[in-house]
Amino acid sequence: MTWYLLNISFLFIMGLSDCLECRLLPEDANRNRKMLFFSETFIWILLSGLRRWDIGEDTSTYAYMFEREMTLPWSSVWDEFIKKYILQLSGVDDPGYKVFEKVVHYFTKDYQLYLVIVAVVFFVSLALFLYRNSNIPVLSYTLFCSMFYSFYALTGIRQTIATAIVVFLGTDAIKQRKLIRFVVLTSIAATIHLSALCFFPFYWLSQIRITKQSIGIYWFLIVLSYIFKNNLLTALQFLIGYDQYSEFQAKTSPYTFLGLLLLMSVFVTFFYKQITTKVSYGISETDAVVEENEIGRMAVNALFIAGIFSSLVLINPSCMRVVNYYSLFLMILLPECAGVFTSRSKRFYVYICMIVLTILLIRNQPVYYFFWQ
């Protein structure tokens, strides 16, 4: 736990200095912001890439897969694409991941270095995603350290790579309305982890305007999903082959996460206008122009979609794999919610959130060892 707390302490120091970019010249604030992203990316690459193989439920399993694929010829890899997508044979999973492994084999046969490469792919993509979209990155990274690190930094390598492609790179394609690019990214990600297809509808769903009516519909669908959660899970199994996780039961309780999701949903329901709009000022305050906050709208839509899928977690905690594609936008939404408060209250909001998230991290009592320990 020590290494995680040291990282959180670093975030607190950065938050005290410039999380709200007050009392700093613009160039100083920008320099500190870049230093935060560089530092956090470097720290998490080290923590993820240099972990011992018993840290993370699937780390040792992926080690076996990595060594097994060394002797697999390219012809066999391409045959798996044919079996999966043309012949539609059962028992063939995620051939795109084997392509990724084979490419890495050209550079290294060492599994520890492979973990570092995967960490670079994910955390550089995460940094770009947050740099472009988060207005309080220390809060975004604190949320990641508390809620998402155990899966994306330590466990699900295939979905970690798929998420970097479809969510972190795909969000830019959605914002720029580049459908073909998004289709290509989703297709690539789906060959690495089939669950990436769950994020495909977000190209259109992200454009839904946030109004009383749309929020009301979202709440209706959330209630409906909890009533018919077994039917929803059956649909997912049929559509994306999610039955491969039906026997897996996560060891951690999902209720903390579901509580955060519910709390955020209620908060957004009351303050959606402040979150999904932004005010631009001209020469004077009378020239104020109210515009739509695009990333705020996308984050709110993602929140409620995650809420719809969240009912599945009560059946099988492994269904968090689907929810995570959308819940990652909490790293954008939590900072956007700070816009509801005044300057002084905003600072208080940020620190309270960081303290609560740190307490949640400590309660989980995470264990970490470097590979040489």
N, C-alpha and C positions, 0 to 999 in steps of 0.2 A: 504493500500500500504506500510505502514511503515515496516511491518515484512518482506515483500519481498525485500525491499531496504536494510534492515539490513543484510539479507542473501547475497545479491549481494555484499555488502561492505565487508563481510567476505571473499568472493571469491576473491575480488580485493587484500585484504591483503595477502591471500595465494598465489595469482599470483605474487605479488611483491617479495615474499620470495623465491619461488622455482618453479614457473610454468615451467620454462625451465631448472630446476635443475642445474643452474649455481652457482658458488661460494659456493657450498655446498659439503661436503664430501658425498660419496655414501650412507653411513648409515644414515646421517642426511636427505638427500633427500628422502630416502625410508620411514623414520619415518614421515616426513612431509606429504608425499603422503598418508600414511595410516591414519594419523590424518584428512586429508581432507575428505577422504571417510567416515570415522566414523562420523565426524561432520555433513557432508551434509546429510547422511542417517538419523541421529538422528533428525536434524532440519526438514527435510521434513516429517518424520513420525509424528512429533508433529503438523506441519502445516496441514497435510492432515487428521490425525486422530482426532484432537481436534477441527476441524472446526464446526461452527454453521451450523445447518441443512439447512439454506437458502443460504449457500455458495456452489455453484455448482448446476447446473440446475436440476440434477437428484437425489440429496442427499435425499431429503424428500420422493421422490417416492420409492427409495430403502429402506427407513425406513419402509414404509408400507409393502413392500414385505418381509422384514426381520421378522416383527411381524406376518404377515400372515402365513409364513412357519413354525412358532413354533408349530402350531396345526396340520400340515400336516404329516401324518404317512409315514414311510419309504416305505410301500407298494405302496402308491400313487406316490412317487418319481420314483420308478422303473417302474411303469405303464406308466409314461410319456416317459421314454426311449423307451418302446415298441411302444407307440403311435407315437413317433417322427421318429424312425429309422427302425421300422419293418412295422407298419401299414401305416406310412407316412401320418398321419392325420394333417390337418392344425390347427392352433391355439395353437400349443404346441411349446414353444420357450425355448431353452437353458436349458435342464433338468440338465446338469452338474452343473449349477450355484446353483440349489436347493440342490444338494449334498453338495456343499461347505458350503452353509448356514446351512444345517442340522448338519454337522460336527462341525461348530463353535458353534451351539446351545448347544453342550455337555459341552462347556467351559464357555459360557456366554450367557445371554439373553439380555444384554445391547447393544443397537445399537451403542452407542458412542465407546464402546470398540471394537465392530465389525469393525468400520471404522479404528481404530488403527491397527487391525489385517490385514486388507486389505492393509494398508499403509506399514506395515512390509513386507508383501509378495512382494509388488512391489518394494519398495526402496532398500531392501536388494538384490533383483535380479538385479536391475539397477546398484547398486554399484559393484557387481561381474562382470557384463557385461562391465562396464567402466574400472574397475581395470585391466581386462585382455586385453582390446583392445584400450584404449585411452592413447595416449602419452602425452597429456596435459589435465588432468581431470578438471582443473579449467575452461577451455574453454568449455568443454563438459557440465559441470553443469550450466554454465552461459547461454548456449543455451537452456538447459532444463528449467531454470527459466524464460526465456523470451518467448519461443515458445510452450512448451509442458505441462507446469505445470497445466494449467487451465483444461485440459482434464484428464490427468492421476492422478493428485493429488486431484482434486475436483469434477469431474463429472462422467465419465464412469466407474463404478465399475466393471461391467462384463468384458468389454474389457481391463480394467487395469489388472485384474487377467489373462486373456487370453494372453495378451502381455507379461507379466512376464514369462509365460510358453513357448510360441512358439517363441518369439524373443530372450529374454535374456538367457533362457536356451537352446533354439533350436540352437542358433548361435554356441555354442560349439559343438553340434552334427554335424552341417554342417562342421565346421572346421576339425573335426575328421573323417568325412565321415561315420558317424553312421546312416545309413538310417532308420533302425528299430527303434532306439531311437527317431529319428526325427518324424517318422510316429506316434509313441505313443504320443509324446508331442503335435503334431498338432491335433491328434484325441481328446485328453483330452481338449485342449484349444477350439476346435470347439464345444464341448458340452456346454462350458461356454459362448462362443460368436461365432456364426457361421462365422463371417467375418474372423476369424483366418485362414480359408482355403485359403484366398488370399495369405498368406505367404508361403504355401506349395511348389509352384513351385520354390521358391528361393533356395531350396536345389540344384537344377541343374543350375538355372540362375546365381547364385553367382559364379559359376566356369568359366563363360565366360571370356576369356582373353580380356583385354582392349587394343584395337588397333584402328588405324584410321578407319578401316573397321567397327568394332563393334560399335564405337561411331557414325559413320555415319548412321548405321542401327537404333540405338537408336533414333537419331534425326528424322529420317524418321518416326518411329513409334509414336513419340511424336506429330509430325505435323499431322499424320494420325488420332491419337486419338482425337485431337482438331476438326478435320473436321467431324469425325463420333462419336462424344462424346455421342450422344443420343443412338446410336446403342451399344456403349460400356456399357452404364448404363443399357440398356435392358439385355445385356448378363450377367451382374453381378446380376441383379435381378433374372434371371432365374437360375443361377448357385448356388448362396448362399443365396437366399431369402432376398436380400438387399432392397426389396420393403417395408419392415417394417419401413424404415426411410424416405419413399417418402414424407410424410407429414411434416417432421421435417425441420425447417429452422433455421440454426445457427444464433445467433444474431451478431456474430463478422464477420468482413470482411475477406475473405480469401486472399485478394490481397497482403498483406504484406508477407504472407507465400509463395505465388506463386512467388513473386518477389525474395525472397531469394533462392527459388528452381531454378529459371531461372539463377540468378547470379552465383550460385554454378555450375550449368551445363555448363555455358559458360567458367568459370574459369577452370574447369576440362578438358574441351575439348582442351584447349591450353596447360595444364600442366599435362596431365594424366601420362606421363612417370615418372615424379618425384614423383607422388603420389603412383603409383602402383609398384614402385621398391625401393629397399633399398640397400645400399652399406655396405659391411662388410670388415673391414681392418684386415690384418694379422700383422706381425711384423713391416712392413713398408707400406707406402701408395701405393707402387708399387704392393703390394699383394692384392689390393682391388678386391672384388668379388661382382658383381651386382646380386642380387637375387630378386625374386618377393615378393612384400609386400602383403601377403595374405589378411589381413584385409583391406588394402587399395583397393585391387581389389574388395572385397565384398562390401565395402562402395560405390564405384563408380557405381557398378551394381545396388545397391539399390537406389542410387540417380536417375538414369535414369528410373528405373521402377516406382519410385514415380512420376517422370515427366510424364510418360505415363498415370498413373491414375489421375494425377492432373487435367486433363481436366474435370473430372466429378464434381469437386468442383464448376465449373462455372454454372452447372445445379442445384446442390443442395449442399450447404456447408456441410451438414452432411456426404457427401461422404469422407470427411477428415478422417473418421474412417478407411477406406481402405488404404488411402495414408499413414497414420501414421505408419503402420507396417513397411514400408520401409523408410519413412522420419526420423525415429528415428536414422538411421545410419548417419544422419548429425552430431550427437554428436561424431561420430568417424571420419567422413570425415573432418570436420572443423579443428580439430587438425592436421590431416594428411597433409592438405594443407599448414601448416606452414613449412613443409619440402622443399617447393619450394624456400624459402627465406634463406638468409645468417643469421648468428647468431644475428647480430644487427637488421636486418630487421625483423627477426622472432619475436623478442621481441615487436617490433612496431606493427606487424601484430596482435599479441595476444591481446595487449591492445586496439587497434582500434576496433577489433571484440567485445571485452567485453564492450567497451563504446557504440558502436552502438546497441548492444543487450539490454543494460540497458536502452537506450533511447526508444527503442521499447516497453520495459516493462512499462516504465513511461507513454508513449502515450496511452497504453491500460487502464490506470487508474484502476488497479485491486482493488477490495474491499475485505477485509478479517475481520472476527470476530471469536474469539474463542467461544466455546459453552456456556461459562458462561457470555459472554458479551451481 
